[in-house]
Amino acid sequence: MTTGFFWDERSFWHGGGNYAGMLPVGGLVQPLDGGLPESPETKRRLKNLIEVTGLARDLEMRGADMASRADLLRVHPAHYLDEFKALSDAGGGELGRRTRLCCTNRLLGFTV
């Protein structure tokens, strides 16, 4: 059996926002030096390391179809998807603690 590695360049464009650990930056909370560990560059670096180490030869590297609302409803309640879409349509915002939304569904083509 082959292990799959699903990826899409557009998924690398997501960043975690301006946080220091679990706290929003501001007041007495200073930004982390070098930014968050979860960033577009760290995701791209992982994929590049998979390729340069030769591991990619042992994986099935592929993309996936866009998720439909029905697909997303298998793992998220409808009220969450509705709030996600409303925030995205308004230009982004906080969907929850450490869940920064910045026009993601339009970039990736999600239909929520």
TORMARNU-340711 format. One record per residue (C-alpha): x, y, z. Coordinates in steps of 0.2 Angstrom, whole numbers, padded with zeros to 4 digits, always signed. Layout:
! residues N
XYZ
...
END
This chain:
! residues 112
+0000+0000+0000
+0007+0017-0005
+0005+0032+0007
-0003+0048+0000
+0003+0065+0002
-0010+0078-0003
-0005+0096-0006
-0010+0111-0015
+0001+0127-0017
-0013+0137-0012
-0015+0129+0005
+0003+0135+0009
-0003+0153+0007
-0012+0152+0024
-0003+0159+0039
-0008+0159+0057
-0010+0177+0060
-0001+0188+0072
+0001+0178+0088
+0014+0174+0101
+0010+0156+0106
-0009+0156+0110
-0011+0174+0113
-0015+0188+0101
-0001+0201+0100
-0004+0217+0109
-0003+0224+0126
+0011+0215+0135
+0012+0201+0122
+0026+0203+0110
+0027+0195+0093
+0038+0179+0092
+0055+0182+0084
+0054+0176+0066
+0035+0174+0066
+0024+0158+0070
+0031+0141+0067
+0015+0138+0056
+0018+0149+0041
+0017+0147+0022
+0036+0145+0022
+0037+0130+0035
+0023+0121+0025
+0033+0124+0008
+0049+0118+0017
+0041+0102+0022
+0036+0098+0005
+0053+0103-0002
+0062+0092+0011
+0051+0077+0006
+0057+0079-0012
+0075+0082-0009
+0077+0068+0003
+0069+0056-0010
+0054+0052+0001
+0043+0058-0013
+0047+0043-0023
+0039+0032-0010
+0023+0043-0008
+0009+0046-0020
+0010+0065-0021
-0006+0073-0027
-0019+0086-0025
-0038+0084-0021
-0054+0090-0028
-0062+0106-0019
-0073+0102-0005
-0091+0104-0007
-0103+0110+0007
-0109+0092+0008
-0091+0086+0011
-0088+0100+0024
-0104+0095+0033
-0097+0078+0037
-0084+0086+0049
-0091+0103+0053
-0108+0109+0059
-0118+0120+0047
-0118+0135+0059
-0098+0135+0058
-0098+0134+0039
-0111+0149+0039
-0100+0159+0050
-0085+0155+0040
-0093+0161+0024
-0100+0177+0032
-0082+0181+0039
-0074+0177+0023
-0086+0187+0013
-0083+0202+0025
-0064+0201+0021
-0059+0190+0036
-0059+0190+0055
-0057+0178+0070
-0067+0162+0068
-0061+0157+0085
-0046+0157+0096
-0031+0156+0085
-0042+0154+0070
-0038+0169+0059
-0048+0169+0043
-0042+0180+0029
-0053+0177+0013
-0048+0159+0013
-0063+0152+0005
-0061+0163-0010
-0043+0159-0013
-0045+0141-0012
-0062+0140-0021
-0072+0132-0006
-0091+0132-0008
-0098+0134+0009
END
